[in-house]
Amino acid sequence: MTTIIYTALYVFLLVTFTTILYSEENVLTLNFAIKLLNRLIWIYILVVIAQQLFILIGIRHFTPLNLGGDSYLEVNRVPGLSLEPSHSGRIMCVAFYAWLKLNEFQKGVKIDIHYLWAYERRFVLAFLYAMLFMGSATAVLALILLSFYFINRRSLLILPIVLIVVLFINERVEFKALNRTIKMIAVVSEGDKKSIGKTDGSAAYRIYPIINTIESDISKKEFWIGNGIDSAKNKLGLIDLRKSKIGNINDYGFICYTLLLLLIYSCAIYRFFSLETLFFVILMSCTLANVYYSWGIMIIFTIIRYFQIKYECGNLRIEECDETE
């Protein structure tokens, strides 16, 4: 029962936020939203760096800095402001993408790498450092997805060179997060679930549900109406990877999942064929469970959608920017 209540509260949060955003004029201005996202990313970056410094001097348990003495903690593997590195990687990636999109709406042109290097170099380098050295393969995968924003004819010529340089450096540095990402992509392409679990247990929790859903028998009524709450959990209360499916289909059925998708694409994601959808599919496994970062990302998508609609309709009011900030 608590599962349904939590889901209802998250849905209520998203609907309420969307309603206030559209009903109140200038409740969220473009400049303020850009600054807010910038500050949010900077806070994550600074916390990652501070956690690395604390671990470097031997302090692994410091609650005010979100260090709980977890066994996985290393100088190059820290959680940031989230429960684990992969959560921070997702949030930071989507927040940075939103920051790019809102800057695009503000300036009227797509933000390119040359602009970032000329005007936002320190911010971008700090962001890349945190994403690459928080120790999350998901964060590396998120960066790969984020790079699609910059792809054009010119960048397609540079991309192979960048890829070769990265792989060359990785051979000498042994970058764990990148190696995990490469291995996982290779294993997933083979479609062997057992190999996925052996290669990366953490990633298996995100990939198994997608494969299980694809392999579902749609002729059974349970696929459409579900098996009931927590039916994908074992006797110990843990998720059984053999049963789990995207969007809690195993619990509530595909019909409820369809309603959830309608909510997402009516409140948060503006276009189906977009980077937002790619983030939803790959970083969130097509799922909106009772997980804080998933709904936080939906809030960010809602902000992008709000300003994109105003931008395309010609109703976007851009305030004078403070050049000192």
Disulfide bonds with the S-S distance in Angstrom:
none
